[in-house]
């Protein structure tokens, strides 16, 4: 222990035992008056003296002690020194006045800070109140350009789901979608999707409504929803999968024949726990070609004649669906489910074809998906009955249907630094009728599809497909069978 003799009223600081990790220094204050010695007074200090520092005399002990608040060890010390006569009354009074001023400034600062916080909250509340619902709307979309070339087999062919396939077609715009959506309030979500590439007769690129619905939720997590409007019917997996995400250029006939354009006017109840809703979003964010969020459980009723078509009877179709996505410990995603629909359908007829009006229309379907990480499998099959043209009697009758598909795929996330590459092969089979086509003609489908999707950037996708068709032309009588090899190309922009 070292000590320093100084005159009374003088405060001396110096470091003792200061190391690299220490955050404190020892303050030794030595007053030599009336044999009073105060040693080893420990206190916090924001500055640690360097090794070369020595005793630093201050002009006044009080000047430093003023930095301390009332009730602190240093304030107690100055009180003790004043009582012992070490500090004169005049200096002690100046110290008290300074502390009083400091307390006053602190109170004012606290009041000013509280006032600023209140004003900030009020300003934010006014800004929120001024926000229009249009500020909550997101805009996105995609467009698909296609070209096809018949490279073998029958040339005079037509596809019911793509008018760009066949002779004298050239480049076509298959889809041009604009999507407006947003959470308008805590309990209402709005979704609007028009298509600028629809057809009306021989006229193409016609604006037509695809989706316009609202989701009404009943809880904070939005696990329970009712969707009212024109939207996709919760049946199948591939029918619900967006064309923006789907690998194959067209949906399979077996399940897509259930619902024209996959949509209708109706009301649907959806339920999914929050973690499953997050998983539906994650599957698409990872580029794994999910179907989207249509709930774990879906129940609903809809007109049944198809989107943008006049209703032809007073009977509503009903639909139910259950699907369960999950992830294993190895981070592999799977999804399995079942769906069913039931109703009465009234087909459109022409010429001399006779119809009894309404026909029983019901189906049940199974689906299973192993998401491509990197290998993947997607498969569906459905069975049912519906209206079907009997060409021998020239009459529409009730008939059975069966069919589905299986698709194998391999996704390489980084193809030599040139983006994601996904080759795939798909086989589909269907025996039944296309109820939405005029006269509900029967068809037998046995198609193969070999393709590859390349996505150099998220906003650009190029798909090349060699397709072997073996099916009936359901767009025109006599609904003949054709076999053709077609090379198809699609360029897609995402925005």
N, C-alpha and C positions, 0 to 999 in steps of 0.2 A: 504494500500500500504506500503510495506516495501522497504527499500533502503539499499544498501551496499556501503560503501565508500572504494574504492580501488585506487591503484596508477594508474596514466595515462597509457594507452596502454594495460591494462589488461582487459580481457573479462570474465565475470562471468555469468553462467547459473544456474537457479534453477527453480523448478516447483512451480506454483501458481494456485490453483483451479483445479488441475488435477483430473478428475473423471474416472470411469471405462470405459465409452463410448467415451471419448474424444480422438481424433486423433491428437490433436495439444497441444503444450505447449506454455506458454508465456515466451518470452525471455526478460529479463530485463538487459539491458546493461547500466551500470552507469559509466560514466567517470567523474572524478572530475578534470577538468582543465578549467581555465578561466570561472568558474561558469557554465560550460556546463553540463547539465544533460539530457540524452536521456532515456526516460522511455517507457514501454509498447510497445516494438517493436515486432509485431506478425509475426511469420513465421512458415512454416511447419518444422517438425522434425520427423524422422523415429523412434526415440526412445523416449518413455514417461518415465520420471524418476519415480522410485518407491517411495512409501510414505516415506521411510526412508532417501531418498537422500536429500542432502543439496546442498549448493552452490559448484559447481565443477569448480575450477579455471583451465583454460587452459594455456599452456605455452605461447601461442600467439594467439591473436584474428585473425591474418592473417591465421594461420594454418587451422582454421575452415572455414574461409570465402573463402579459395581457392576451397572448394568443390562446391561452387556456380558458375553458368555460368554467362557470361557477360550479363549485362542488368538486372540482378536479383536484388531484394531489397537489398540483402547484398552487392552486388557490388556497388550499389548506395550509400550505407552507408559508405563503405570504401573510396569512392571518396570524400564524404562529410567530413569525418574525416581527410583525407589528406589535403584538402583545408583549414581546420580549424587549421591545425598544430598538431593535436592529434597524427597522425601517421607520423613517420619520412620518409624522401624521400627514404632512402636506403631500408627500409622495404617495402615501396610502390612499388619501382622498382622490388624487388624480387617477389612481388605479381603479377605484370604485366607480368614478365618473365614466372612465373609458369602458368598463365592463357594462355599465348601464346603457351606454350608447350602442355597444355591440349587441346587447340583448334586444334593444329597440329595432336595430337594423335587421336582426334575424326575424323578428316578428313581422316586419314589413315585407321582407323577402318571401316569407312563407305565405302571407296573404296574397302577394302578387303572383306567386307560383300557382296557388289554388285558383285564383281568378283566371289566369291564362289557361289552365286545364279545363275549367268550366266553359270558357269561351271556345276552346278547341272542340269540346264535345258538342256544344251547341251548333258550331259551324258545320261539323261533320253530319249532324242530324239534319240540318237544313239541306246539305248537299244530297243526302240520301233521299230526302223527301222530294227534291227537284228532279231526281232521276226518272226518266221515262221508261216504260216497258220495252221500248225499242233498244235501249242500252243493254238489255239482257239477252238479245237475240244474237246467236252465232250463225255464220254463213260458211258453207263449204259445198263441195260438189265434185263431179267427175264427168268426163266425156269419153266415149269409146268410138274410135274409127275402125272400120273393118273392110277387108278385101278378101275375096274368095276366088278360087279357080278350080274347076272340075278337071281332075287329072286322069280319071279313069271311070269306066262303067257308063251308066246312063247319064246323058247330059241335060235333058229337058226335065229338070227336077225343081221342086219347090219345097221349102220348109215352112211349116206353120208358125214357127217361133223365130225365124230370121229371114226376112225378104231379101237379104243381101246374098243369099246362096242360090245359085242357078245361073242360067244364061242371061246375058245383057244386064248385068247388075253394076259392076264397077265398084268404086269406093262408096261406102255408105256410113252414115252416122247411126250407130245402133242405139246408143243412149246418150243423152245430154241432160244430166240431172243437176238441179240446184236445190240445196237443202237449207231451210231456215228453221232453227230450233232454239229453244231456250227455256230456262226455269223462270217463268213469269212471276211466280210467287212461291211461297213455301209449299203450297199444295197443288200447283198447276204447272205442268210442263207441256209446251206446244211444239208440234213437229209438222212442217209443211214441206212437201217435195213435189214440184212439177217436173215434167219431162218435156224437153223441147224437140225430141226426135221421135215422137209417136207418129202413127200413120192413120189417115182417114181415107179409105178407098185407095185411089192411086196417088194420093197426095202424101208426101213424106214431110218430116220435120215439123209436125203440128204440135202445138203446145197442148198438153193434157195433164190433168191432175193425177198424181200417183198416191200421195198420202196427204191427209189433213186430219189430224187428231189431237186430242188433249189427254194427258195422263193426270188423273186426279188421285193424289196420294192421301193417306189417312194417318201417317205417323211420321216422326222426325227423320227416320232413316229411309223413308219411302220404300219400305219393303212390301207394302200392300198398295196396289194401284188398280184403278179402273180406267180403261182406255175406251173412249167413245169417238167415233168418226170413221173415216176410210183409212184402213191400215192393213198390214199383212195378217193373214189368218194363221193362228198358231198351230200349224199342222206340218209335220215333216221337219227335217233339218236343213236340207238344201233349199227348200222353198223359202225359208227364213233367212238364209245366208244371202247377204247383199251381193249383187252382181259386181260391185266394186272389189269384193274380196274373193269371189269364187275363182277357182282355177280353170275349170272347163268353161267354154264359151257359152254353152246353153245348159239349162237345167234338164234333168232327166224327165222323160215323158211319163213314166209310171206314176210318179208322185205329183208332178206339175200339172197333170191332167185333172187333178182334184179342184184346183182353184185358178181361174184365168187371171193372169198378172199377179197371182199370189195374194190378191187383195179383195176386200169387199167392205161395205158399210156395216158396222156392227158395234157391239159393246163387249169388251173382254176384261176379265179379271186376271191380274198377274200377282203372283207372290214369289219372292225369293229373299232369303236372308242376305244381309248386307255383304257378307264375305263372298257369297256366290255372285252377287251383282258385280262386285269388284273383279271376280274371276272372269266373268263374261267380257268385261272391258279389257282385262289383261290379255286375254287370248287374241283379240284383234290388235292390241298395241304391239304385241310380239310378232305379228305377221303370221299367225298360225291358222288363219282362215276360220275363225269362229262364226257362229250363226247370229251373234248379237244377243241382247238381253230381252228375252221374251218370257222371263220368269222360270222358276223351277216348276211351278204349277200354273197352268193356264186353263181358264174356263171361259166360254163365250157363246154368243149367239149373233148370227149375221144373216143378211138377206139370202145369199146363196146363188144369185144369178151372175155374180162377178162385178168387179169394179167398173164404174162408168157405164153400166148397163141398166136398163129399166127392169124393175122387178116384175116377174111373170106369175106369181102366185102369192097367197097369204101365209105361206108356211116359212118359218125361220129354220135355218140350219143351226145345229149346235156342234161345238168342238171342245175337245179336252186334250191336254198335253202334259206330260211329265218328263222332265229331263234332269240329269244329275251330272254336272261336271265335277271333276276332282283331280287332285295332284298327288302323286306318290312321293315317297321320301327322296327318290332320285330326280325329282322335279319334272317328271313326265306327266303330261295332261291327258285325261281321258274324258269321254262323255257318252252316256247311254240313256236311251229314253224310249217312250211309247206315246203315240197320239192316235186320236180317233175322231171321226166326224159323222154326222147323220142329218138327213133332211130329205126334202122333196124337190126334184129339179125338173124344169120344163124346158126342153130343148127347142131351138129354132129350126123350122123346117122350110123347105123350098120345093117348088114343082109339085110333083104328084106324091111326094113322101107323106105318109100318114102318121099321125101321132095321137096317143091317148091323153096327152096333156102332161100330167105330173108323173114322175117315176121315182121310185125309191133310190136314194143316193147315199151310200154309206161306205165307210172304209176304216181300216185300222192299220197302223204303220209302226215299224220298229226302226230305230236308228242306233248306230254305234260309231264312235270316232276315236281313233288313236291319233292324236295331233302330231304333225311332222316335226320330230325333234331327234334326229333329222328324218327318220323313216316315219311314215304315217299311213293309216288306212281309214277310209270313210266309206260306210255302206248303209244302205236302207232297202227296205222291202215293204210293200203294202198289198193288202187283199181287200176286195170289196165287190160291190155291185152298183150298176147304174144304167142309164139309158144307152141303147146301142142299136144302130141301123142293121136290119136284116135285109140285105140286098135282094134276096130271092123273093121276098114278099113285098118289098118296097115299103116296109113299115118299121117304125122304131119300137123296139121291145126292151124288156129288162134283160140285162146280161151281166155275167161275172167278169171280174178283172183281176189281174195279178201282175206284179212286176216290181223291179227295183234296179239297183246298180251297185257296183263296187269300184272304188277308186284307190289306187296305190300311188304314193307320192314320196318324194325325197327332197328335203329343203336344205340347201347349202347357204348359210347366212352370208358368207363372204367368198364369192367365187373369184379367186385370184385378184382380190381388191377391186372387183368390178360390180359389186352389189350382190343381191340375193338371187339365186337361181333355183327353180323348182321344176324338175321334170315330173311328169305324171302319166298314168295310163288309166283309162276308165272304160268299163264295159257296162252297158245297160240293156235290159230286157223288159218288154212290156207286151202283154196280150190283153186287149180291152178296147174301149171306145174313147174318142176325144169328144166328150159331151158338149164342150163349148163351141166346137166347130158346127157349122150348119149341117143339120141332119144327123149329128152324132155318129160319124162314120167309125167303123172298127179299124184297128191297126195292129200290126205285129212288128215289134221293134227288136232288132238285134244289132246294135251299133258298137263299134270300137272307136276309141279316141286316144291318140298318142300326141302328147304336147309338152311344151316347156314354157314356163313363165320366167322372164328375166326382169328384175327390178333394179336398174342401176342407181336410181334414187327413189325416195319415197313418193315423189310426185310423178314419176314416169314408170309405166309398165309396158312391156312388149311380150305378147303371147303368140306363139306359132303352133298350129295344130294340124295334124294329118288325121282326117276323119273318114272312116269307112261306114257308109250308111247302108242299112238293109231294113227297109220300112215301107209303109204305104204313104202315098201322097194324100193327105186328108184335107187338102185345100180345094180340091176339085174332083167331081165325079169323072170316071167311075172308081176313084180311089185306088188306083193301081199301085202295085208294089214296084219299088225301084232299088237298084244297088249302084252306089257311086262312091268313088274316092275323091275327096275334096281337100285341097290345101287352103287353110284359113289363117289369116293374120289379123291381130288386133293391137292397136296402139291406144293406150289409156293414159289420160292426164288426171291427176288428183290435185285438187286445190281446196 
